[in-house]
């Protein structure tokens, strides 16, 4: 999960299917986000983000926490 705060201080986040460590010193991660994603906007405005993992990270990924804004296929169960 990649999270940050938007300009109103509200949390924004998304599940992340891939990230990688770039360097250990300084600690640097590479995370890819879509340009239209509100989480990316929050990260750019806030200037920082957090990444949390789940225990047993080699298990299947959790279900998505949202859907694209223009997706008309209905809610995610």
VENGIFEN-V990738 format. One record per run of one state. SS is the DSSP state (H for helix, E for strand, L for the rest). FROM is the first residue (numbers start at 1). TO is the last residue. Records with the same first field share a line. If there is no record, write none. Layout:
SS=FROM-TO ; FROM-TO
//
This chain:
L=1-1 ; 6-10 ; 15-18 ; 24-27 ; 32-37 ; 47-49 ; 52-77
E=2-5 ; 11-14 ; 19-23 ; 28-31 ; 50-51
H=38-46
//
